[in-house]
Amino acid sequence: PHEILTSSGTITEFPPSVWQLGRYNLPIAGGGYFRLYPLGVTLRGLASVNARRHPFMFYVHPWEVDPGQPRVPDVGWKNRFRHYVGLSRTESKLGRLLGASRFDTVAATLEHYRRQNELASVSHNEASHAKQSQP
């Protein structure tokens, strides 16, 4: 998470997760990418993000677990593909993803990272103070 200080207060941003593959960032945060990719791709990306000690930001829209939703007529093939690909498998994939890893709310994750940063800041300050105190 990133915090941006503004004159109106702090904005906390949780950027969508990406899997860093060499020079490339593969979007794996959810939505159409989750519907399109095999579950293994999402799981490997999740493991890679967590190995970097970053939170895995994931989202799914409610309509993405409704394969029986009404179809919009007269849309081009790209829009039809982007909107409907993988709808019939999303709910079961989501269940398997939730069973394979531990997830939490944005609020709980933010609290966790704030506590970690406070501890890291305290440790850094104590180390700096200890260095200055040595003769």
C-alpha positions as CSV (number, residue, x, y, z in Angstrom):
1,P,0.0,0.0,0.0
2,H,1.0,3.6,-0.7
3,E,0.0,6.6,1.3
4,I,-0.3,10.0,-0.5
5,L,-0.6,13.0,1.7
6,T,-2.9,15.7,0.4
7,S,-4.2,19.0,1.8
8,S,-7.5,17.2,2.3
9,G,-6.0,14.2,4.1
10,T,-4.3,11.0,3.3
11,I,-5.2,8.8,0.4
12,T,-4.2,5.1,0.7
13,E,-3.7,3.3,-2.5
14,F,-3.6,-0.5,-2.9
15,P,-2.4,-0.9,-6.5
16,P,-3.6,-4.0,-8.3
17,S,-1.2,-6.9,-8.0
18,V,1.1,-7.8,-10.8
19,W,3.4,-10.7,-11.2
20,Q,6.9,-9.5,-12.1
21,L,8.2,-11.8,-14.9
22,G,11.6,-10.3,-15.8
23,R,11.0,-6.9,-17.3
24,Y,7.2,-7.5,-17.6
25,N,4.4,-7.0,-15.2
26,L,1.6,-9.6,-15.7
27,P,-1.7,-8.3,-14.3
28,I,-3.1,-10.9,-11.9
29,A,-5.3,-8.9,-9.6
30,G,-8.6,-10.4,-10.6
31,G,-11.5,-9.5,-12.9
32,G,-11.1,-10.5,-16.5
33,Y,-7.5,-11.7,-15.9
34,F,-8.8,-14.1,-13.3
35,R,-11.5,-15.4,-15.6
36,L,-9.1,-15.7,-18.5
37,Y,-6.0,-17.3,-16.9
38,P,-5.9,-20.8,-15.6
39,L,-6.0,-20.8,-11.7
40,G,-2.4,-22.0,-11.6
41,V,-1.2,-18.7,-13.1
42,T,-3.1,-16.7,-10.4
43,L,-1.7,-19.0,-7.7
44,R,1.9,-18.7,-8.9
45,G,1.5,-14.9,-9.3
46,L,0.1,-14.7,-5.7
47,A,3.1,-16.7,-4.4
48,S,5.5,-14.4,-6.2
49,V,3.8,-11.2,-4.9
50,N,3.8,-12.7,-1.3
51,A,7.5,-13.7,-1.6
52,R,8.3,-10.0,-2.2
53,R,6.4,-9.4,1.1
54,H,3.7,-7.4,-0.7
55,P,0.0,-7.8,-0.1
56,F,-1.9,-9.6,-3.0
57,M,-4.7,-7.2,-4.0
58,F,-7.5,-9.2,-5.6
59,Y,-10.9,-8.2,-6.7
60,V,-13.9,-9.8,-8.4
61,H,-17.0,-8.1,-9.6
62,P,-20.4,-9.6,-8.5
63,W,-21.5,-10.1,-12.1
64,E,-18.4,-12.2,-12.7
65,V,-19.9,-15.1,-10.6
66,D,-23.2,-14.9,-12.5
67,P,-22.9,-17.0,-15.7
68,G,-26.6,-16.7,-16.3
69,Q,-26.6,-12.9,-16.5
70,P,-28.5,-11.4,-19.5
71,R,-26.4,-11.1,-22.7
72,V,-26.0,-7.7,-24.2
73,P,-26.9,-7.9,-27.9
74,D,-25.0,-6.3,-30.8
75,V,-21.6,-5.9,-29.2
76,G,-18.3,-6.5,-31.0
77,W,-16.4,-9.7,-30.5
78,K,-13.7,-8.0,-28.4
79,N,-16.2,-6.6,-25.9
80,R,-18.1,-9.9,-25.9
81,F,-14.9,-11.8,-25.2
82,R,-13.7,-9.4,-22.6
83,H,-17.0,-9.5,-20.7
84,Y,-18.0,-13.1,-21.0
85,V,-14.8,-15.2,-21.1
86,G,-14.6,-17.7,-18.3
87,L,-17.9,-16.7,-16.6
88,S,-19.0,-20.3,-16.2
89,R,-15.9,-21.2,-14.3
90,T,-15.3,-18.1,-12.1
91,E,-17.3,-19.2,-9.0
92,S,-15.6,-22.5,-8.8
93,K,-12.1,-21.0,-9.4
94,L,-12.8,-18.4,-6.8
95,G,-13.7,-21.1,-4.3
96,R,-10.5,-22.9,-5.0
97,L,-8.4,-19.7,-4.7
98,L,-10.0,-18.9,-1.4
99,G,-9.3,-22.4,-0.2
100,A,-5.7,-22.3,-1.3
101,S,-4.6,-19.1,0.5
102,R,-5.5,-16.8,3.3
103,F,-7.2,-13.5,2.5
104,D,-8.2,-10.6,4.6
105,T,-9.9,-7.2,4.3
106,V,-8.2,-4.1,3.0
107,A,-8.6,-2.5,6.5
108,A,-7.0,-5.4,8.3
109,T,-4.1,-5.6,5.7
110,L,-3.5,-1.8,6.1
111,E,-3.4,-2.1,9.9
112,H,-0.9,-5.0,9.6
113,Y,1.4,-3.0,7.3
114,R,1.2,0.1,9.4
115,R,2.2,-1.9,12.5
116,Q,5.1,-3.5,10.6
117,N,6.3,0.0,9.4
118,E,6.0,1.4,12.9
119,L,8.1,-1.6,14.2
120,A,10.6,-1.2,11.4
121,S,10.8,2.5,12.1
122,V,11.4,1.9,15.8
123,S,14.1,-0.7,15.1
124,H,15.8,1.7,12.6
125,N,15.7,4.6,15.1
126,E,17.0,2.4,17.9
127,A,19.9,1.1,15.7
128,S,20.7,4.7,14.8
129,H,20.6,5.8,18.4
130,A,22.8,2.9,19.4
131,K,25.4,3.9,16.8
132,Q,25.4,7.5,17.9
133,S,25.8,6.4,21.6
134,Q,29.0,4.4,20.9
135,P,32.3,6.2,21.8
